[in-house]
Amino acid sequence: MGRRVHAHQHDQTSSKFALLKLPAVLISMQRYTSHHHVAISASIITMSPLTLAIIAAGSMGAAVGRRLTTAGLTVLTNLDGRSAATRSRAEEAGLQHASYSDIAFRADWILSILPPGEAYHFAQTFRDTYLSSGTRGNPSLKFADCNAVNPDTLRRISALFDGTPVKFIDAGIIGGPPQGDYNPTFYASSAPADESVLEEFVALSKYGLKIKALKGEGADVGDASALKMSYAGIAKGMTGIYTTMILAAHASSPATAQALLGELALSQPYVVEHLIRGIPGMLPKAYRWVAEMEEISNFVGSGLASTRSTGSSTHHEADAGAAPTGEGHVHYGFARLYENVARSLQQSRDGEDVGEVKVLKEFVQQAKAVVPKK
């Protein structure tokens, strides 16, 4: 029969237990006591702060990580193969490097915050690591995909964890990286059976994040991603419209672009103000927006086609990499636009802008001159 260990006792067993630095205390206790046949009293059970992992430490991931480390949490990340800039961001944010195997064992939550083109591959790699024979994965681990992927892609990612202990949350981040008093909003949804896990995710708000649960009629896994696609399709789509028409006008002639700016300043000054803010911010991010526009294209094309064929909002899985259909061509065109802008930015060297970047920067500078100073 096992002996009882109380919090006030400082024997060798409790010292060993105190040295255990594991993310899930109850799990650690279960493993330790099952091996040593020790019964632990309720007086020693004190929950340690959560351990989270953020993949990867880009501008958004590192900023989210900083919020969490500032709140006193341990935040892990994997820096294998990452650039010096990424390593520096992670260090400044207080993130700790760990292998995927270590993360699978220590983390309570995984927040996947990646360029959309990398989301599925990471989830698959991590799932395989979690299930590998050499990994003692945390059976209480939760995985939140916070990437700008369409609902079909999101459900494919979620399906990777079917049959595993890992619980899955669909999350979409709307807004820029946390800074000062500003926080973006994490909108989150889950399968109806995982509503308690969704509430756990929302509870992370107490550590400095802004999280809202997406609930209501028909809410399910994929709906937070659908919200992200819809919002980004509007916000980045408007920037895409401005960019496309400026470039098209200039391609006709520089005089046409000048006349366009003059008319916009007279009849739609708010458009001029928006493009002054939006276009400069888009340029360094254009390469990231390519895959996001393709995800939105698939979301729009497959979603509207499904609604028309069934008369309801029944989900319809589009083939990965399939050509756009119907209205999906709109954002597929923006993907090609941002691809060209990103290429032009790469070709601009030593302060000498070329191609699309040169045209857009000059238009923005001219626009600033015609907007009345407030």
C-alpha positions, -999 to +999 in steps of 0.1 A: +000+000+000+014+034-010+024+059+017+009+094+017+030+125+010+019+158+024+029+193+013+047+201+045+068+170+043+102+176+028+113+140+023+132+127-007+101+118-026+085+153-025+118+168-034+119+147-066+083+157-073+091+194-069+119+191-094+096+179-121+090+207-146+062+194-167+034+213-184+005+193-171+009+188-134-018+162-130-004+142-159+031+144-144+017+132-110-001+103-126+030+092-144+052+096-114+029+079-089+020+050-112+058+043-114+066+048-077+033+036-062+029+069-042-005+083-032-005+121-035-028+141-012-050+170-025-029+195-005+000+191-029-020+196-061-013+231-073-017+238-110+014+253-126+011+280-153+004+267-188+030+260-213+022+270-249+041+265-281+039+289-310+050+279-345+065+300-358+082+331-345+073+354-373+061+390-367+027+378-356+038+347-337+066+364-318+043+393-308+016+369-296+043+350-277+055+382-261+020+388-247+020+353-232+055+354-217+048+389-203+018+372-185+042+347-169+037+317-192+064+295-207+062+297-245+081+273-267+090+275-304+111+256-329+139+275-345+155+248-366+164+262-400+151+296-391+168+329-400+189+351-377+160+376-377+135+350-366+159+338-338+163+374-327+125+380-326+120+348-306+147+357-280+134+393-276+099+378-270+111+354-244+103+323-265+123+291-258+137+268-285+125+232-283+123+202-306+089+191-319+093+160-296+099+182-266+069+204-275+047+173-279+055+163-244+056+197-226+030+219-242-006+223-232-015+242-263+000+245-298-007+278-317+001+273-354+007+308-368+023+303-402+021+315-438-009+296-451+011+275-475+030+259-446+000+252-423-009+217-435+027+204-437+035+216-402+004+200-388+012+167-405+048+168-394+038+176-358+011+149-358+037+123-369+061+134-342+034+133-316+025+097-325+060+084-330+071+056-307+099+077-291+076+106-281+057+107-249+030+131-261+009+150-236-025+133-238-042+167-229-026+186-257-047+210-277-039+223-312-052+256-325-047+263-362-046+301-364-037+304-401-053+321-430-065+290-447-099+282-463-124+260-445-116+230-467-079+232-459-087+237-423-109+205-422-081+186-438-057+198-411-083+189-384-087+154-398-050+148-393-057+146-355-087+122-358-081+092-337-055+109-315-058+124-280-051+159-295-081+182-294-085+207-323-096+244-325-101+264-356-090+300-351-086+330-374-066+361-364-081+394-376-058+424-372-020+430-370+005+418-344-002+428-308+016+461-299+012+484-269-025+485-259-036+470-293-046+433-297-059+415-328-089+393-323-087+355-324-120+342-336-124+306-327-148+277-335-149+240-328-169+209-334-200+209-312-186+180-292-155+201-283-173+231-269-155+227-236-122+228-254-133+260-272-141+275-238-106+266-226-091+284-256-112+315-249-099+314-213-064+322-227-078+357-229-067+362-193-031+360-204-033+391-226-049+378-258-082+389-272-103+358-281-139+355-291-158+322-296-178+319-328-210+303-318-246+302-331-266+285-358-245+260-378-212+269-361-186+242-365-149+236-373-141+257-404-163+287-396-136+307-379-115+302-410-144+312-431-147+344-412-110+351-416-113+345-454-143+368-456-127+396-437-093+393-455-111+390-488-126+424-483-097+442-466-069+429-488-092+426-518-098+464-516-061+470-516-059+446-546-085+466-565-067+499-558-034+484-568-047+468-600-064+499-613-034+522-605-011+498-625-036+495-653-041+532-656-003+538-656+001+511-682-022+531-705-001+562-698+013+581-669-012+609-678-041+585-673-028+576-638-025+614-630-061+619-642-072+590-621-056+604-590-072+638-596-107+624-600-104+602-569-092+632-549-123+652-560-150+626-558-137+599-535-111+613-512-116+585-487-103+561-513-071+582-517-066+581-479-071+544-478-046+536-506-021+560-490-022+538-459-028+504-475-004+502-504+029+509-486+019+483-459+011+458-486+044+459-504+066+440-480+038+415-473+028+408-509+047+375-510+027+363-480-006+374-495-002+352-526-011+319-508-038+337-488-055+350-519-055+315-534-071+302-502-098+328-504-103+320-541-110+284-532-132+294-503-153+317-525-155+294-555-163+261-537-186+277-512-208+296-537-208+267-561-220+244-533-247+267-522-261+270-557-261+233-563-277+223-530-297+253-521-280+254-487-246+262-471-236+225-471-198+222-471-182+212-504-146+201-504-126+216-533-096+197-546-064+211-532-047+231-560-078+231-582-083+259-607-107+286-595-143+284-603-169+312-607-164+341-584-132+324-572-114+340-601-115+374-584-091+366-556-071+342-578-064+373-599-053+392-568-029+363-560-012+368-594-011+406-587+006+402-554+030+376-569+040+402-595+044+429-569+066+406-547+088+398-577+091+435-585+101+442-548+128+415-550+142+431-582+144+466-565+178+470-551+199+497-534+170+521-531+162+519-568+126+508-573+115+491-605+083+478-622+051+477-602+068+489-570+082+520-586+048+529-601+029+523-568+054+543-547+053+572-570+015+572-571+013+571-533+037+601-530+016+621-555-015+611-536-001+624-503+005+658-521-032+661-531-047+651-497-054+681-475-033+679-442-055+675-412 
